[in-house]
């Protein structure tokens, strides 16, 4: 599987914690995508997700199914963590 960073912009304050919990649970239960990590500022309506999937089209289709507007999906080539780089 490949790794993707996805950005989402929603109206400020519309998305609530309990809805994001449902999204996170759904990403763990899905067979075609796997949620890896998320960063959210719901007050500003900004969400960034890191997900694993076979390709970008699969990620886009999953977010469409979940009715989550997506601004951008970018495939990760190199992941850095605390000064260590890993090629994916």
C-alpha positions as CSV (number, residue, x, y, z in Angstrom):
1,X,0.0,0.0,0.0
2,X,1.0,3.6,-0.6
3,X,0.6,6.5,1.9
4,X,-1.2,9.7,1.1
5,X,-1.7,13.1,2.8
6,X,-5.2,14.5,2.3
7,X,-6.4,18.0,3.1
8,X,-10.0,19.0,3.7
9,X,-11.4,22.5,4.2
10,X,-14.9,22.8,5.7
11,X,-16.9,25.7,7.0
12,X,-15.4,26.8,10.3
13,X,-17.0,25.1,13.3
14,X,-19.3,22.8,11.3
15,X,-17.5,19.5,11.9
16,X,-17.8,18.2,15.5
17,X,-15.6,15.8,17.5
18,X,-18.1,13.0,17.5
19,X,-18.4,13.1,13.7
20,X,-14.6,13.0,13.3
21,X,-14.6,9.9,15.7
22,X,-17.0,8.2,13.3
23,X,-14.7,9.0,10.3
24,X,-11.7,7.7,12.2
25,X,-13.5,4.5,13.1
26,X,-14.7,4.0,9.5
27,X,-11.1,4.5,8.2
28,X,-10.0,1.7,10.5
29,X,-12.8,-0.7,9.4
30,X,-12.6,0.0,5.7
31,X,-11.0,-2.7,3.5
32,X,-9.6,-0.4,0.8
33,X,-8.1,2.4,2.9
34,X,-6.5,2.5,6.3
35,X,-6.4,5.6,8.5
36,X,-2.9,6.3,9.7
37,X,-3.0,9.7,11.4
38,X,-5.1,12.9,11.5
39,X,-4.6,16.5,12.4
40,X,-7.6,18.8,12.9
41,X,-8.5,22.3,13.7
42,X,-12.3,22.1,13.7
43,X,-12.6,25.7,14.8
44,X,-11.0,26.8,11.5
45,X,-12.5,23.9,9.5
46,X,-9.1,22.4,8.5
47,X,-8.5,18.6,8.5
48,X,-5.3,16.8,7.4
49,X,-5.4,13.0,7.2
50,X,-2.7,10.5,6.4
51,X,-4.1,7.3,4.9
52,X,-2.8,4.1,3.3
53,X,-4.3,2.8,0.1
54,X,-3.3,1.2,-3.2
55,X,-3.7,4.4,-5.1
56,X,-5.1,8.0,-5.2
57,X,-8.3,7.0,-6.9
58,X,-9.1,4.6,-4.1
59,X,-8.6,7.4,-1.5
60,X,-10.7,9.8,-3.5
61,X,-13.5,7.3,-3.9
62,X,-13.5,6.5,-0.1
63,X,-13.8,10.2,0.8
64,X,-16.6,10.7,-1.8
65,X,-18.4,7.7,-0.3
66,X,-18.0,9.3,3.2
67,X,-19.2,12.7,1.8
68,X,-16.0,14.4,2.9
69,X,-14.9,17.2,0.6
70,X,-11.3,16.8,-0.3
71,X,-9.1,19.7,-1.5
72,X,-5.9,17.7,-2.2
73,X,-4.5,14.1,-2.1
74,X,-0.8,13.8,-2.3
75,X,1.2,10.5,-2.4
76,X,4.0,10.4,0.2
77,X,7.4,9.4,-1.2
78,X,9.5,10.0,1.8
79,X,8.4,10.1,5.4
80,X,10.4,11.8,8.1
81,X,10.0,11.2,11.9
82,X,12.1,12.9,14.4
83,X,15.1,13.3,12.1
84,X,14.8,9.8,10.5
85,X,13.8,9.6,6.8
86,X,12.2,6.5,5.3
87,X,11.5,6.0,1.6
88,X,8.0,4.6,1.0
